[in-house]
Amino acid sequence: MKKVLIIGANGKIGKILTNKMKEAEDFSPVAMIRKEEQKSYFKDLGVETKLVSLEGELDDIESAVKGLDAVVFTAGSGGSTGQDKTLTVDLDGAVKTMEAAKANEVKRFVIVSALGADDRSFWDKSGIKPYYVAKHFADRTLKTIGLDYTIIRPGMLKDDAGTGKITLEDPMSAESVQREDVAEVILTSLRQDNTIGKVIEFNNGDKNIEEAVASI
């Protein structure tokens, strides 16, 4: 059973992923959270927690990563914060986590990015350009730092129940994808070695997630 650190575990995708991993036979989730009051949710699930801020010291993140088999970065500063938090959480927080994983020889690293993160013309139209800039450069760092990475790039996120199906072909033509399906893509990516070194861009579609990911 692989122990996986979920960074941003208290977020919407993070909570779904934690629950899925807890129910799975091949994963044991460890939730990295930033507030003491967030612990109770994970304690009730029987999930170990690490209380660490992405804006804190690198040594603290290294301690959280130590002894684990993989890292999933699902954290984000959120839409209600300013550009400073986008820089310190979505970019620098992600990079510090990569550095911590590398220092501890935790090779497997999955990051949740965003569809359009490599398209500068799209950033200008999005209305949230700093967010896409942060995602783009975090992804670029992950590609070169020497980890067994997978970059997950979903489209607009929805809270509806997952469909279990996505599209990898022309994902920009679809409007959105459910967070539950994003969590399932993360799990499937961790299970399938063909996803190492790959960028997975997707939205809602008509192909089973396991089959879609296997085809990458």
PyMOL commands that place a pseudoatom at each C-alpha (Angstrom):
pseudoatom trace, name=CA, resn=MET, resi=1, chain=A, elem=C, hetatm=0, pos=[0.000, 0.000, 0.000]
pseudoatom trace, name=CA, resn=LYS, resi=2, chain=A, elem=C, hetatm=0, pos=[1.414, 3.373, -1.039]
pseudoatom trace, name=CA, resn=LYS, resi=3, chain=A, elem=C, hetatm=0, pos=[1.328, 6.290, 1.392]
pseudoatom trace, name=CA, resn=VAL, resi=4, chain=A, elem=C, hetatm=0, pos=[0.412, 9.465, -0.476]
pseudoatom trace, name=CA, resn=LEU, resi=5, chain=A, elem=C, hetatm=0, pos=[0.679, 13.008, 0.849]
pseudoatom trace, name=CA, resn=ILE, resi=6, chain=A, elem=C, hetatm=0, pos=[-2.277, 15.087, -0.333]
pseudoatom trace, name=CA, resn=ILE, resi=7, chain=A, elem=C, hetatm=0, pos=[-1.355, 18.760, -0.219]
pseudoatom trace, name=CA, resn=GLY, resi=8, chain=A, elem=C, hetatm=0, pos=[-4.455, 20.924, -0.099]
pseudoatom trace, name=CA, resn=ALA, resi=9, chain=A, elem=C, hetatm=0, pos=[-6.405, 18.040, 1.416]
pseudoatom trace, name=CA, resn=ASN, resi=10, chain=A, elem=C, hetatm=0, pos=[-8.978, 20.389, 2.930]
pseudoatom trace, name=CA, resn=GLY, resi=11, chain=A, elem=C, hetatm=0, pos=[-9.939, 21.772, -0.481]
pseudoatom trace, name=CA, resn=LYS, resi=12, chain=A, elem=C, hetatm=0, pos=[-12.813, 20.418, -2.547]
pseudoatom trace, name=CA, resn=ILE, resi=13, chain=A, elem=C, hetatm=0, pos=[-10.741, 18.115, -4.754]
pseudoatom trace, name=CA, resn=GLY, resi=14, chain=A, elem=C, hetatm=0, pos=[-8.509, 17.274, -1.806]
pseudoatom trace, name=CA, resn=LYS, resi=15, chain=A, elem=C, hetatm=0, pos=[-11.381, 16.036, 0.338]
pseudoatom trace, name=CA, resn=ILE, resi=16, chain=A, elem=C, hetatm=0, pos=[-12.845, 13.940, -2.470]
pseudoatom trace, name=CA, resn=LEU, resi=17, chain=A, elem=C, hetatm=0, pos=[-9.436, 12.438, -3.208]
pseudoatom trace, name=CA, resn=THR, resi=18, chain=A, elem=C, hetatm=0, pos=[-8.771, 11.717, 0.471]
pseudoatom trace, name=CA, resn=ASN, resi=19, chain=A, elem=C, hetatm=0, pos=[-12.066, 9.838, 0.764]
pseudoatom trace, name=CA, resn=LYS, resi=20, chain=A, elem=C, hetatm=0, pos=[-11.389, 7.857, -2.414]
pseudoatom trace, name=CA, resn=MET, resi=21, chain=A, elem=C, hetatm=0, pos=[-7.901, 6.905, -1.230]
pseudoatom trace, name=CA, resn=LYS, resi=22, chain=A, elem=C, hetatm=0, pos=[-9.201, 5.927, 2.194]
pseudoatom trace, name=CA, resn=GLU, resi=23, chain=A, elem=C, hetatm=0, pos=[-11.627, 3.507, 0.531]
pseudoatom trace, name=CA, resn=ALA, resi=24, chain=A, elem=C, hetatm=0, pos=[-9.009, 2.111, -1.858]
pseudoatom trace, name=CA, resn=GLU, resi=25, chain=A, elem=C, hetatm=0, pos=[-6.935, -0.973, -1.068]
pseudoatom trace, name=CA, resn=ASP, resi=26, chain=A, elem=C, hetatm=0, pos=[-3.747, 0.303, -2.718]
pseudoatom trace, name=CA, resn=PHE, resi=27, chain=A, elem=C, hetatm=0, pos=[-3.391, 3.770, -1.143]
pseudoatom trace, name=CA, resn=SER, resi=28, chain=A, elem=C, hetatm=0, pos=[-3.108, 5.249, 2.326]
pseudoatom trace, name=CA, resn=PRO, resi=29, chain=A, elem=C, hetatm=0, pos=[-3.720, 9.024, 2.315]
pseudoatom trace, name=CA, resn=VAL, resi=30, chain=A, elem=C, hetatm=0, pos=[-1.905, 11.523, 4.521]
pseudoatom trace, name=CA, resn=ALA, resi=31, chain=A, elem=C, hetatm=0, pos=[-3.606, 14.931, 4.610]
pseudoatom trace, name=CA, resn=MET, resi=32, chain=A, elem=C, hetatm=0, pos=[-1.461, 18.060, 4.665]
pseudoatom trace, name=CA, resn=ILE, resi=33, chain=A, elem=C, hetatm=0, pos=[-3.506, 20.941, 6.081]
pseudoatom trace, name=CA, resn=ARG, resi=34, chain=A, elem=C, hetatm=0, pos=[-2.689, 24.432, 7.289]
pseudoatom trace, name=CA, resn=LYS, resi=35, chain=A, elem=C, hetatm=0, pos=[-5.150, 25.013, 10.181]
pseudoatom trace, name=CA, resn=GLU, resi=36, chain=A, elem=C, hetatm=0, pos=[-5.618, 23.163, 13.458]
pseudoatom trace, name=CA, resn=GLU, resi=37, chain=A, elem=C, hetatm=0, pos=[-9.417, 23.338, 13.142]
pseudoatom trace, name=CA, resn=GLN, resi=38, chain=A, elem=C, hetatm=0, pos=[-9.249, 21.350, 9.901]
pseudoatom trace, name=CA, resn=LYS, resi=39, chain=A, elem=C, hetatm=0, pos=[-7.919, 18.272, 11.711]
pseudoatom trace, name=CA, resn=SER, resi=40, chain=A, elem=C, hetatm=0, pos=[-11.263, 16.991, 13.011]
pseudoatom trace, name=CA, resn=TYR, resi=41, chain=A, elem=C, hetatm=0, pos=[-12.608, 16.154, 9.541]
pseudoatom trace, name=CA, resn=PHE, resi=42, chain=A, elem=C, hetatm=0, pos=[-9.652, 13.892, 8.800]
pseudoatom trace, name=CA, resn=LYS, resi=43, chain=A, elem=C, hetatm=0, pos=[-9.530, 12.433, 12.316]
pseudoatom trace, name=CA, resn=ASP, resi=44, chain=A, elem=C, hetatm=0, pos=[-13.132, 11.286, 11.825]
pseudoatom trace, name=CA, resn=LEU, resi=45, chain=A, elem=C, hetatm=0, pos=[-12.041, 9.564, 8.606]
pseudoatom trace, name=CA, resn=GLY, resi=46, chain=A, elem=C, hetatm=0, pos=[-9.121, 7.911, 10.332]
pseudoatom trace, name=CA, resn=VAL, resi=47, chain=A, elem=C, hetatm=0, pos=[-6.636, 9.786, 8.153]
pseudoatom trace, name=CA, resn=GLU, resi=48, chain=A, elem=C, hetatm=0, pos=[-3.265, 10.996, 9.401]
pseudoatom trace, name=CA, resn=THR, resi=49, chain=A, elem=C, hetatm=0, pos=[-2.641, 14.737, 9.128]
pseudoatom trace, name=CA, resn=LYS, resi=50, chain=A, elem=C, hetatm=0, pos=[0.394, 16.980, 8.753]
pseudoatom trace, name=CA, resn=LEU, resi=51, chain=A, elem=C, hetatm=0, pos=[-0.091, 20.568, 9.909]
pseudoatom trace, name=CA, resn=VAL, resi=52, chain=A, elem=C, hetatm=0, pos=[2.114, 22.607, 7.559]
pseudoatom trace, name=CA, resn=SER, resi=53, chain=A, elem=C, hetatm=0, pos=[1.747, 25.909, 5.709]
pseudoatom trace, name=CA, resn=LEU, resi=54, chain=A, elem=C, hetatm=0, pos=[2.921, 26.170, 2.111]
pseudoatom trace, name=CA, resn=GLU, resi=55, chain=A, elem=C, hetatm=0, pos=[4.021, 29.702, 2.972]
pseudoatom trace, name=CA, resn=GLY, resi=56, chain=A, elem=C, hetatm=0, pos=[6.184, 28.396, 5.796]
pseudoatom trace, name=CA, resn=GLU, resi=57, chain=A, elem=C, hetatm=0, pos=[9.674, 26.966, 5.883]
pseudoatom trace, name=CA, resn=LEU, resi=58, chain=A, elem=C, hetatm=0, pos=[10.905, 24.411, 3.365]
pseudoatom trace, name=CA, resn=ASP, resi=59, chain=A, elem=C, hetatm=0, pos=[12.174, 22.262, 6.258]
pseudoatom trace, name=CA, resn=ASP, resi=60, chain=A, elem=C, hetatm=0, pos=[8.604, 21.849, 7.530]
pseudoatom trace, name=CA, resn=ILE, resi=61, chain=A, elem=C, hetatm=0, pos=[7.393, 20.657, 4.129]
pseudoatom trace, name=CA, resn=GLU, resi=62, chain=A, elem=C, hetatm=0, pos=[10.355, 18.282, 3.897]
pseudoatom trace, name=CA, resn=SER, resi=63, chain=A, elem=C, hetatm=0, pos=[9.354, 16.770, 7.251]
pseudoatom trace, name=CA, resn=ALA, resi=64, chain=A, elem=C, hetatm=0, pos=[5.800, 16.233, 5.986]
pseudoatom trace, name=CA, resn=VAL, resi=65, chain=A, elem=C, hetatm=0, pos=[7.020, 14.470, 2.837]
pseudoatom trace, name=CA, resn=LYS, resi=66, chain=A, elem=C, hetatm=0, pos=[9.583, 12.235, 4.556]
pseudoatom trace, name=CA, resn=GLY, resi=67, chain=A, elem=C, hetatm=0, pos=[8.914, 8.503, 4.386]
pseudoatom trace, name=CA, resn=LEU, resi=68, chain=A, elem=C, hetatm=0, pos=[6.046, 8.683, 1.895]
pseudoatom trace, name=CA, resn=ASP, resi=69, chain=A, elem=C, hetatm=0, pos=[5.686, 7.125, -1.555]
pseudoatom trace, name=CA, resn=ALA, resi=70, chain=A, elem=C, hetatm=0, pos=[4.064, 9.934, -3.549]
pseudoatom trace, name=CA, resn=VAL, resi=71, chain=A, elem=C, hetatm=0, pos=[2.848, 13.512, -3.389]
pseudoatom trace, name=CA, resn=VAL, resi=72, chain=A, elem=C, hetatm=0, pos=[-0.324, 14.982, -4.868]
pseudoatom trace, name=CA, resn=PHE, resi=73, chain=A, elem=C, hetatm=0, pos=[-0.465, 18.786, -4.998]
pseudoatom trace, name=CA, resn=THR, resi=74, chain=A, elem=C, hetatm=0, pos=[-4.087, 19.983, -5.088]
pseudoatom trace, name=CA, resn=ALA, resi=75, chain=A, elem=C, hetatm=0, pos=[-3.608, 23.212, -3.147]
pseudoatom trace, name=CA, resn=GLY, resi=76, chain=A, elem=C, hetatm=0, pos=[-4.622, 26.649, -4.363]
pseudoatom trace, name=CA, resn=SER, resi=77, chain=A, elem=C, hetatm=0, pos=[-4.932, 30.119, -2.923]
pseudoatom trace, name=CA, resn=GLY, resi=78, chain=A, elem=C, hetatm=0, pos=[-8.596, 30.362, -3.954]
pseudoatom trace, name=CA, resn=GLY, resi=79, chain=A, elem=C, hetatm=0, pos=[-10.562, 33.013, -5.783]
pseudoatom trace, name=CA, resn=SER, resi=80, chain=A, elem=C, hetatm=0, pos=[-11.046, 35.298, -2.769]
pseudoatom trace, name=CA, resn=THR, resi=81, chain=A, elem=C, hetatm=0, pos=[-7.348, 36.036, -2.193]
pseudoatom trace, name=CA, resn=GLY, resi=82, chain=A, elem=C, hetatm=0, pos=[-5.039, 38.472, -3.937]
pseudoatom trace, name=CA, resn=GLN, resi=83, chain=A, elem=C, hetatm=0, pos=[-2.260, 38.020, -6.460]
pseudoatom trace, name=CA, resn=ASP, resi=84, chain=A, elem=C, hetatm=0, pos=[0.281, 37.798, -3.635]
pseudoatom trace, name=CA, resn=LYS, resi=85, chain=A, elem=C, hetatm=0, pos=[-1.248, 34.517, -2.424]
pseudoatom trace, name=CA, resn=THR, resi=86, chain=A, elem=C, hetatm=0, pos=[-1.373, 33.202, -5.990]
pseudoatom trace, name=CA, resn=LEU, resi=87, chain=A, elem=C, hetatm=0, pos=[2.374, 33.756, -6.092]
pseudoatom trace, name=CA, resn=THR, resi=88, chain=A, elem=C, hetatm=0, pos=[3.216, 32.336, -2.669]
pseudoatom trace, name=CA, resn=VAL, resi=89, chain=A, elem=C, hetatm=0, pos=[0.837, 29.331, -2.735]
pseudoatom trace, name=CA, resn=ASP, resi=90, chain=A, elem=C, hetatm=0, pos=[0.112, 28.299, -6.348]
pseudoatom trace, name=CA, resn=LEU, resi=91, chain=A, elem=C, hetatm=0, pos=[3.669, 28.936, -7.536]
pseudoatom trace, name=CA, resn=ASP, resi=92, chain=A, elem=C, hetatm=0, pos=[6.203, 29.067, -4.710]
pseudoatom trace, name=CA, resn=GLY, resi=93, chain=A, elem=C, hetatm=0, pos=[4.261, 26.639, -2.515]
pseudoatom trace, name=CA, resn=ALA, resi=94, chain=A, elem=C, hetatm=0, pos=[4.142, 24.139, -5.351]
pseudoatom trace, name=CA, resn=VAL, resi=95, chain=A, elem=C, hetatm=0, pos=[7.849, 24.536, -6.115]
pseudoatom trace, name=CA, resn=LYS, resi=96, chain=A, elem=C, hetatm=0, pos=[8.831, 24.169, -2.451]
pseudoatom trace, name=CA, resn=THR, resi=97, chain=A, elem=C, hetatm=0, pos=[6.842, 20.941, -2.347]
pseudoatom trace, name=CA, resn=MET, resi=98, chain=A, elem=C, hetatm=0, pos=[8.705, 19.638, -5.390]
pseudoatom trace, name=CA, resn=GLU, resi=99, chain=A, elem=C, hetatm=0, pos=[12.018, 20.546, -3.751]
pseudoatom trace, name=CA, resn=ALA, resi=100, chain=A, elem=C, hetatm=0, pos=[10.928, 18.766, -0.567]
pseudoatom trace, name=CA, resn=ALA, resi=101, chain=A, elem=C, hetatm=0, pos=[9.960, 15.648, -2.495]
pseudoatom trace, name=CA, resn=LYS, resi=102, chain=A, elem=C, hetatm=0, pos=[13.275, 15.603, -4.333]
pseudoatom trace, name=CA, resn=ALA, resi=103, chain=A, elem=C, hetatm=0, pos=[15.251, 16.099, -1.113]
pseudoatom trace, name=CA, resn=ASN, resi=104, chain=A, elem=C, hetatm=0, pos=[13.490, 13.073, 0.380]
pseudoatom trace, name=CA, resn=GLU, resi=105, chain=A, elem=C, hetatm=0, pos=[13.751, 10.947, -2.797]
pseudoatom trace, name=CA, resn=VAL, resi=106, chain=A, elem=C, hetatm=0, pos=[9.965, 10.789, -3.113]
pseudoatom trace, name=CA, resn=LYS, resi=107, chain=A, elem=C, hetatm=0, pos=[9.943, 10.471, -6.888]
pseudoatom trace, name=CA, resn=ARG, resi=108, chain=A, elem=C, hetatm=0, pos=[6.236, 10.265, -7.726]
pseudoatom trace, name=CA, resn=PHE, resi=109, chain=A, elem=C, hetatm=0, pos=[4.555, 13.668, -7.947]
pseudoatom trace, name=CA, resn=VAL, resi=110, chain=A, elem=C, hetatm=0, pos=[1.136, 14.576, -9.328]
pseudoatom trace, name=CA, resn=ILE, resi=111, chain=A, elem=C, hetatm=0, pos=[0.062, 18.206, -9.589]
pseudoatom trace, name=CA, resn=VAL, resi=112, chain=A, elem=C, hetatm=0, pos=[-3.352, 19.665, -10.367]
pseudoatom trace, name=CA, resn=SER, resi=113, chain=A, elem=C, hetatm=0, pos=[-2.834, 22.464, -12.863]
pseudoatom trace, name=CA, resn=ALA, resi=114, chain=A, elem=C, hetatm=0, pos=[-5.353, 24.034, -15.248]
pseudoatom trace, name=CA, resn=LEU, resi=115, chain=A, elem=C, hetatm=0, pos=[-6.412, 23.586, -18.847]
pseudoatom trace, name=CA, resn=GLY, resi=116, chain=A, elem=C, hetatm=0, pos=[-4.866, 26.401, -20.867]
pseudoatom trace, name=CA, resn=ALA, resi=117, chain=A, elem=C, hetatm=0, pos=[-1.792, 26.791, -18.655]
pseudoatom trace, name=CA, resn=ASP, resi=118, chain=A, elem=C, hetatm=0, pos=[0.525, 26.725, -21.702]
pseudoatom trace, name=CA, resn=ASP, resi=119, chain=A, elem=C, hetatm=0, pos=[-1.564, 29.094, -23.844]
pseudoatom trace, name=CA, resn=ARG, resi=120, chain=A, elem=C, hetatm=0, pos=[-0.604, 32.709, -23.168]
pseudoatom trace, name=CA, resn=SER, resi=121, chain=A, elem=C, hetatm=0, pos=[-3.327, 33.997, -25.503]
pseudoatom trace, name=CA, resn=PHE, resi=122, chain=A, elem=C, hetatm=0, pos=[-5.880, 32.174, -23.327]
pseudoatom trace, name=CA, resn=TRP, resi=123, chain=A, elem=C, hetatm=0, pos=[-4.498, 33.755, -20.143]
pseudoatom trace, name=CA, resn=ASP, resi=124, chain=A, elem=C, hetatm=0, pos=[-5.331, 37.226, -21.434]
pseudoatom trace, name=CA, resn=LYS, resi=125, chain=A, elem=C, hetatm=0, pos=[-8.946, 36.229, -22.068]
pseudoatom trace, name=CA, resn=SER, resi=126, chain=A, elem=C, hetatm=0, pos=[-9.431, 34.342, -18.816]
pseudoatom trace, name=CA, resn=GLY, resi=127, chain=A, elem=C, hetatm=0, pos=[-9.735, 37.272, -16.423]
pseudoatom trace, name=CA, resn=ILE, resi=128, chain=A, elem=C, hetatm=0, pos=[-7.416, 35.445, -13.964]
pseudoatom trace, name=CA, resn=LYS, resi=129, chain=A, elem=C, hetatm=0, pos=[-4.087, 35.750, -15.765]
pseudoatom trace, name=CA, resn=PRO, resi=130, chain=A, elem=C, hetatm=0, pos=[-1.901, 35.627, -12.600]
pseudoatom trace, name=CA, resn=TYR, resi=131, chain=A, elem=C, hetatm=0, pos=[-3.411, 32.225, -11.759]
pseudoatom trace, name=CA, resn=TYR, resi=132, chain=A, elem=C, hetatm=0, pos=[-2.453, 30.797, -15.157]
pseudoatom trace, name=CA, resn=VAL, resi=133, chain=A, elem=C, hetatm=0, pos=[1.019, 32.347, -14.972]
pseudoatom trace, name=CA, resn=ALA, resi=134, chain=A, elem=C, hetatm=0, pos=[1.552, 30.624, -11.611]
pseudoatom trace, name=CA, resn=LYS, resi=135, chain=A, elem=C, hetatm=0, pos=[0.294, 27.282, -12.931]
pseudoatom trace, name=CA, resn=HIS, resi=136, chain=A, elem=C, hetatm=0, pos=[2.428, 27.534, -16.071]
pseudoatom trace, name=CA, resn=PHE, resi=137, chain=A, elem=C, hetatm=0, pos=[5.692, 28.158, -14.253]
pseudoatom trace, name=CA, resn=ALA, resi=138, chain=A, elem=C, hetatm=0, pos=[4.971, 25.614, -11.513]
pseudoatom trace, name=CA, resn=ASP, resi=139, chain=A, elem=C, hetatm=0, pos=[4.407, 23.043, -14.272]
pseudoatom trace, name=CA, resn=ARG, resi=140, chain=A, elem=C, hetatm=0, pos=[7.608, 24.060, -16.046]
pseudoatom trace, name=CA, resn=THR, resi=141, chain=A, elem=C, hetatm=0, pos=[9.580, 23.578, -12.850]
pseudoatom trace, name=CA, resn=LEU, resi=142, chain=A, elem=C, hetatm=0, pos=[8.049, 20.150, -12.272]
pseudoatom trace, name=CA, resn=LYS, resi=143, chain=A, elem=C, hetatm=0, pos=[9.022, 19.030, -15.764]
pseudoatom trace, name=CA, resn=THR, resi=144, chain=A, elem=C, hetatm=0, pos=[12.694, 19.789, -15.141]
pseudoatom trace, name=CA, resn=ILE, resi=145, chain=A, elem=C, hetatm=0, pos=[13.302, 19.109, -11.436]
pseudoatom trace, name=CA, resn=GLY, resi=146, chain=A, elem=C, hetatm=0, pos=[13.828, 15.363, -11.837]
pseudoatom trace, name=CA, resn=LEU, resi=147, chain=A, elem=C, hetatm=0, pos=[10.662, 13.796, -10.410]
pseudoatom trace, name=CA, resn=ASP, resi=148, chain=A, elem=C, hetatm=0, pos=[8.324, 11.177, -11.906]
pseudoatom trace, name=CA, resn=TYR, resi=149, chain=A, elem=C, hetatm=0, pos=[5.630, 13.729, -12.587]
pseudoatom trace, name=CA, resn=THR, resi=150, chain=A, elem=C, hetatm=0, pos=[2.122, 13.807, -13.957]
pseudoatom trace, name=CA, resn=ILE, resi=151, chain=A, elem=C, hetatm=0, pos=[0.467, 17.158, -14.637]
pseudoatom trace, name=CA, resn=ILE, resi=152, chain=A, elem=C, hetatm=0, pos=[-3.338, 17.088, -14.398]
pseudoatom trace, name=CA, resn=ARG, resi=153, chain=A, elem=C, hetatm=0, pos=[-5.056, 19.904, -16.318]
pseudoatom trace, name=CA, resn=PRO, resi=154, chain=A, elem=C, hetatm=0, pos=[-8.839, 19.934, -15.979]
pseudoatom trace, name=CA, resn=GLY, resi=155, chain=A, elem=C, hetatm=0, pos=[-11.127, 22.588, -17.380]
pseudoatom trace, name=CA, resn=MET, resi=156, chain=A, elem=C, hetatm=0, pos=[-13.643, 24.608, -15.361]
pseudoatom trace, name=CA, resn=LEU, resi=157, chain=A, elem=C, hetatm=0, pos=[-14.436, 22.730, -12.158]
pseudoatom trace, name=CA, resn=LYS, resi=158, chain=A, elem=C, hetatm=0, pos=[-17.963, 21.776, -11.120]
pseudoatom trace, name=CA, resn=ASP, resi=159, chain=A, elem=C, hetatm=0, pos=[-19.333, 20.300, -7.890]
pseudoatom trace, name=CA, resn=ASP, resi=160, chain=A, elem=C, hetatm=0, pos=[-21.893, 17.968, -9.509]
pseudoatom trace, name=CA, resn=ALA, resi=161, chain=A, elem=C, hetatm=0, pos=[-21.581, 14.199, -9.124]
pseudoatom trace, name=CA, resn=GLY, resi=162, chain=A, elem=C, hetatm=0, pos=[-18.886, 12.701, -11.327]
pseudoatom trace, name=CA, resn=THR, resi=163, chain=A, elem=C, hetatm=0, pos=[-19.764, 10.964, -14.573]
pseudoatom trace, name=CA, resn=GLY, resi=164, chain=A, elem=C, hetatm=0, pos=[-16.719, 8.686, -14.684]
pseudoatom trace, name=CA, resn=LYS, resi=165, chain=A, elem=C, hetatm=0, pos=[-16.077, 9.862, -18.249]
pseudoatom trace, name=CA, resn=ILE, resi=166, chain=A, elem=C, hetatm=0, pos=[-13.784, 12.469, -19.805]
pseudoatom trace, name=CA, resn=THR, resi=167, chain=A, elem=C, hetatm=0, pos=[-12.430, 13.626, -23.142]
pseudoatom trace, name=CA, resn=LEU, resi=168, chain=A, elem=C, hetatm=0, pos=[-8.749, 14.057, -23.969]
pseudoatom trace, name=CA, resn=GLU, resi=169, chain=A, elem=C, hetatm=0, pos=[-9.390, 15.100, -27.550]
pseudoatom trace, name=CA, resn=ASP, resi=170, chain=A, elem=C, hetatm=0, pos=[-9.915, 18.829, -27.989]
pseudoatom trace, name=CA, resn=PRO, resi=171, chain=A, elem=C, hetatm=0, pos=[-10.811, 19.335, -24.308]
pseudoatom trace, name=CA, resn=MET, resi=172, chain=A, elem=C, hetatm=0, pos=[-11.272, 23.078, -24.855]
pseudoatom trace, name=CA, resn=SER, resi=173, chain=A, elem=C, hetatm=0, pos=[-14.412, 22.243, -26.834]
pseudoatom trace, name=CA, resn=ALA, resi=174, chain=A, elem=C, hetatm=0, pos=[-16.118, 21.065, -23.623]
pseudoatom trace, name=CA, resn=GLU, resi=175, chain=A, elem=C, hetatm=0, pos=[-17.137, 23.491, -20.908]
pseudoatom trace, name=CA, resn=SER, resi=176, chain=A, elem=C, hetatm=0, pos=[-16.225, 21.846, -17.630]
pseudoatom trace, name=CA, resn=VAL, resi=177, chain=A, elem=C, hetatm=0, pos=[-15.498, 18.750, -15.577]
pseudoatom trace, name=CA, resn=GLN, resi=178, chain=A, elem=C, hetatm=0, pos=[-16.645, 17.570, -12.162]
pseudoatom trace, name=CA, resn=ARG, resi=179, chain=A, elem=C, hetatm=0, pos=[-14.203, 17.669, -9.255]
pseudoatom trace, name=CA, resn=GLU, resi=180, chain=A, elem=C, hetatm=0, pos=[-15.035, 14.055, -8.475]
pseudoatom trace, name=CA, resn=ASP, resi=181, chain=A, elem=C, hetatm=0, pos=[-13.833, 13.063, -11.935]
pseudoatom trace, name=CA, resn=VAL, resi=182, chain=A, elem=C, hetatm=0, pos=[-10.636, 15.065, -11.434]
pseudoatom trace, name=CA, resn=ALA, resi=183, chain=A, elem=C, hetatm=0, pos=[-9.979, 13.087, -8.253]
pseudoatom trace, name=CA, resn=GLU, resi=184, chain=A, elem=C, hetatm=0, pos=[-10.558, 9.860, -10.173]
pseudoatom trace, name=CA, resn=VAL, resi=185, chain=A, elem=C, hetatm=0, pos=[-8.084, 10.937, -12.879]
pseudoatom trace, name=CA, resn=ILE, resi=186, chain=A, elem=C, hetatm=0, pos=[-5.494, 11.569, -10.139]
pseudoatom trace, name=CA, resn=LEU, resi=187, chain=A, elem=C, hetatm=0, pos=[-6.034, 8.109, -8.643]
pseudoatom trace, name=CA, resn=THR, resi=188, chain=A, elem=C, hetatm=0, pos=[-5.891, 6.430, -12.034]
pseudoatom trace, name=CA, resn=SER, resi=189, chain=A, elem=C, hetatm=0, pos=[-2.716, 8.329, -12.930]
pseudoatom trace, name=CA, resn=LEU, resi=190, chain=A, elem=C, hetatm=0, pos=[-1.015, 7.125, -9.753]
pseudoatom trace, name=CA, resn=ARG, resi=191, chain=A, elem=C, hetatm=0, pos=[-1.910, 3.548, -10.672]
pseudoatom trace, name=CA, resn=GLN, resi=192, chain=A, elem=C, hetatm=0, pos=[-0.705, 3.685, -14.275]
pseudoatom trace, name=CA, resn=ASP, resi=193, chain=A, elem=C, hetatm=0, pos=[3.002, 4.210, -14.974]
pseudoatom trace, name=CA, resn=ASN, resi=194, chain=A, elem=C, hetatm=0, pos=[2.293, 5.342, -18.543]
pseudoatom trace, name=CA, resn=THR, resi=195, chain=A, elem=C, hetatm=0, pos=[1.263, 8.700, -17.046]
pseudoatom trace, name=CA, resn=ILE, resi=196, chain=A, elem=C, hetatm=0, pos=[4.788, 9.441, -15.790]
pseudoatom trace, name=CA, resn=GLY, resi=197, chain=A, elem=C, hetatm=0, pos=[6.223, 12.410, -17.644]
pseudoatom trace, name=CA, resn=LYS, resi=198, chain=A, elem=C, hetatm=0, pos=[2.834, 13.263, -19.149]
pseudoatom trace, name=CA, resn=VAL, resi=199, chain=A, elem=C, hetatm=0, pos=[0.444, 16.223, -19.166]
pseudoatom trace, name=CA, resn=ILE, resi=200, chain=A, elem=C, hetatm=0, pos=[-3.221, 15.178, -19.059]
pseudoatom trace, name=CA, resn=GLU, resi=201, chain=A, elem=C, hetatm=0, pos=[-5.597, 17.839, -20.382]
pseudoatom trace, name=CA, resn=PHE, resi=202, chain=A, elem=C, hetatm=0, pos=[-9.267, 16.938, -20.174]
pseudoatom trace, name=CA, resn=ASN, resi=203, chain=A, elem=C, hetatm=0, pos=[-12.877, 17.921, -19.675]
pseudoatom trace, name=CA, resn=ASN, resi=204, chain=A, elem=C, hetatm=0, pos=[-16.203, 16.120, -19.537]
pseudoatom trace, name=CA, resn=GLY, resi=205, chain=A, elem=C, hetatm=0, pos=[-16.548, 13.566, -22.311]
pseudoatom trace, name=CA, resn=ASP, resi=206, chain=A, elem=C, hetatm=0, pos=[-17.724, 10.116, -23.278]
pseudoatom trace, name=CA, resn=LYS, resi=207, chain=A, elem=C, hetatm=0, pos=[-14.679, 7.934, -22.571]
pseudoatom trace, name=CA, resn=ASN, resi=208, chain=A, elem=C, hetatm=0, pos=[-14.272, 5.918, -19.384]
pseudoatom trace, name=CA, resn=ILE, resi=209, chain=A, elem=C, hetatm=0, pos=[-11.576, 7.508, -17.201]
pseudoatom trace, name=CA, resn=GLU, resi=210, chain=A, elem=C, hetatm=0, pos=[-9.488, 4.357, -16.806]
pseudoatom trace, name=CA, resn=GLU, resi=211, chain=A, elem=C, hetatm=0, pos=[-9.533, 3.709, -20.556]
pseudoatom trace, name=CA, resn=ALA, resi=212, chain=A, elem=C, hetatm=0, pos=[-8.810, 7.342, -21.376]
pseudoatom trace, name=CA, resn=VAL, resi=213, chain=A, elem=C, hetatm=0, pos=[-5.803, 7.510, -19.044]
pseudoatom trace, name=CA, resn=ALA, resi=214, chain=A, elem=C, hetatm=0, pos=[-4.492, 4.151, -20.293]
pseudoatom trace, name=CA, resn=SER, resi=215, chain=A, elem=C, hetatm=0, pos=[-4.523, 5.546, -23.844]
pseudoatom trace, name=CA, resn=ILE, resi=216, chain=A, elem=C, hetatm=0, pos=[-2.216, 8.467, -23.072]
for i in range(1, 216): cmd.bond("trace and resi %d" % i, "trace and resi %d" % (i + 1))
show_as sticks, trace
zoom trace
